[in-house]
Amino acid sequence: MRGPNEPVLEVKNLCSYIPTSRGVIKPVNNISFSIGAGEIVALVGESGSGKSVTALSIMGLNSPSIKYEKDSVISFKGENLLKMKKRQMKKIRGNEISMIFQDPMSSLNPLHPIGKQIAEPIQLHQGVSYQKAKEIVVNLLAKVGIPDPENRLNDYPHQLSGGMRQRIMIAMALACNPSLLIADEPTTALDVTIQAQILNVMRDLQKDTGISILIITHDLGVVAEMADRVLVMYCGEIVEEGDVYSLFKNPQHPYTKGLLASVPKLRGASEKLLHTIPGAVPNPLELPKGCNFSGRCSYATEKCLTEAPNLVETGKDRRAACWHIVDLQTEEVTVHA
Amino acid sequence: MFFKFLLRRLMYVIPMLIVTTLIVFSLILIIPGDPALALLGDNATEEKLALLRSQLGLDQPVLIQYWNWLTNAVQGDLGRSLFTGEIVSDAVFSRLGITFQLVVASIVFSFIFGMIFAIGSVIKPNSWMDYISRFMGTIGTAIPNFWLAMLLIVVFSVNLGWLPATGFTSISDNLGGFFQSIILPAICLGAFGAAQITRQLRSSLLEVLESDYIRTAYSKGLLLWPVIWKHALRNSLLPVITTTGLLFGNMLGATVVIETVFAIPGMGQLAVNSILQRDFPMLQGVVLVMVILVLIINFVTDVLYSVLDPRIEIK
């Protein structure tokens, strides 16, 4: 039995690799984190940082060309998902862990009415007929804020707006009362006003159901709005972790610092150009020998170029992978042993 | 709505019919050979030939001949055979059923095998099933149907004696006999179609299986087969419908060869005989009915699209 504080999901040493003709690419390189019951965890990083691969690894939906190292563990309610057979995994997907995707336009089947699509996981996992599932579907639609749900069942995705479609996706994901919801950039494809609505729907549902959420995003606004805890990914590794308040207030990794400084501010910023992180993400086939961020980092020293830092505890619930933990309050650089 | 759509489609059909029949009419006159000579034989005198020509209206200008044919055709009178005196519309319609059964059987054959090969190919890329499917897709396109017909007759009729080499039994007369007589012709007529459908459906399935809503279907907990069956196949069939519509016309044309090889008394054979005998009214009747059939199939294809894809509306 799981205790009250035991995590719903625990990822340990997750390491995935793609063998190519030019070398091995590691989209996710040895990451560990956990998600507690009822917790909202944000996974932040730019494109190619390994966020989506991490999410799809949990669902077991990565392309077969992506392989996992032997000691990688994704433990859900005590069972290693990476070792599960297809038939067992089928019972978890959509039932205990479900997922919503970036583009609600293309994520819904254009040829099936939405009622049938939402009912599908219910019929599949609870073995009931569509007629029986329909009642649940109507309730779900009402919960995600679709007006007049009874008459929407036979609508097709193309008849609905982007925001409505993402609500449908959320309803579908929550159909079987899962304990973990993975939201992969759920608001990226939507208008700003609609983004706020969708985040509200997700937050309200989280409060009602106590579901754990892993939200994947590159939008720090979404993180601030939603998350309890933040994981920052860079080049397939977690470079910093912390609760949302202290991480935003006091980012310890230079990359997190750069990300936060790149967010446009309304007040007092008009005279200054928007901050950008110099350089570009390194080629995954030619990662630097030391810290992956060393080439773009203003604090980098000789050590950073030759030795990769580990993710270490830096405070209460804080972890960072840097040889120079930066304290922004004092601009004092502490060399971490 | 549907009625309006139907009416508008009819408006397209009429000029199409006039143009195609006019072309066929002109082509007939270009073919060397004189129906009067064909009817009376080589020993006929010039006067007798001239008399017959004027009786048949063959001495009039082409456009007048066409006009006369057209005004009668509109009233349902396609004339009589120059050769046997048979009423053209009766002769054509009595053979229409046979050809229709043959073409439908060939379409069914194409579809079943196209689906089996295409699905077999995509479930495991680069497996032996995938290689076989791709090989069949190429060979079915490349093999000439008359050659395949002769090959199959030699193997299955002459050597093994399993199936009849010639003749036709209608589905309404004897079901077993129908299947026996239709298998070889349907394979020959459908091989090209099966190859086309395999290739088209394979590429369209591969594309659909990469799409986001397939990932959603997997994320609900569905496994490969239900995903293909419920979510991928219907979406992938949309482009295949167009191909099938075109195949139908293609096969109708190919019946000319296949019905001759297998001695099936259908429209294709009637067309060949009419050409050989310079039986113009009969040939014109056959072509007219074939054109109408193709137009009907095009229409059905368009309607099917809107049935399969809710995003397409009939307007």
Contacts between the chains, C-beta under 8 A, distances in Angstrom:
chain1	res1	chain2	res2	distance
A	59	B	218	8.0
A	59	B	219	5.9
A	61	B	215	6.3
A	61	B	218	5.6
A	61	B	219	6.3
A	86	B	223	6.5
A	87	B	223	7.9
A	90	B	221	4.9
A	90	B	222	7.6
A	90	B	223	5.7
A	91	B	221	6.9
A	92	B	221	7.5
A	93	B	218	7.1
A	93	B	219	5.8
A	93	B	220	6.7
A	93	B	221	4.2
A	94	B	219	6.0
A	94	B	220	3.8
A	94	B	221	3.8
A	95	B	221	5.9
A	98	B	219	6.5
A	98	B	220	7.6
A	99	B	219	4.7
A	101	B	212	6.1
A	101	B	215	7.0
A	101	B	216	6.7
A	103	B	212	6.1
A	106	B	211	6.4
A	106	B	212	4.0
A	106	B	213	6.5
A	107	B	212	4.5
A	107	B	213	5.7
A	107	B	215	7.3
A	107	B	216	4.9
A	108	B	213	5.8
A	108	B	216	6.9
A	109	B	213	4.4
A	109	B	216	7.5
A	109	B	217	7.2
A	109	B	231	5.5
A	109	B	235	7.3
A	110	B	213	7.4
A	110	B	235	7.4
A	110	B	309	7.5
A	110	B	310	7.6
A	110	B	311	6.1
A	111	B	234	5.5
A	111	B	235	5.9
A	111	B	308	7.1
A	111	B	309	6.2
A	111	B	310	6.5
A	112	B	231	7.8
A	113	B	310	7.9
A	120	B	217	7.9
A	120	B	220	5.7
A	120	B	222	7.6
A	120	B	230	8.0
A	121	B	220	4.3
A	121	B	221	6.2
A	124	B	220	6.5
A	124	B	221	5.5
A	124	B	222	6.7
A	125	B	221	6.3
A	156	B	310	4.6
A	156	B	311	7.1
A	158	B	310	7.5
A	158	B	311	5.1
A	169	B	216	7.7
A	172	B	216	7.7
A	172	B	220	7.3
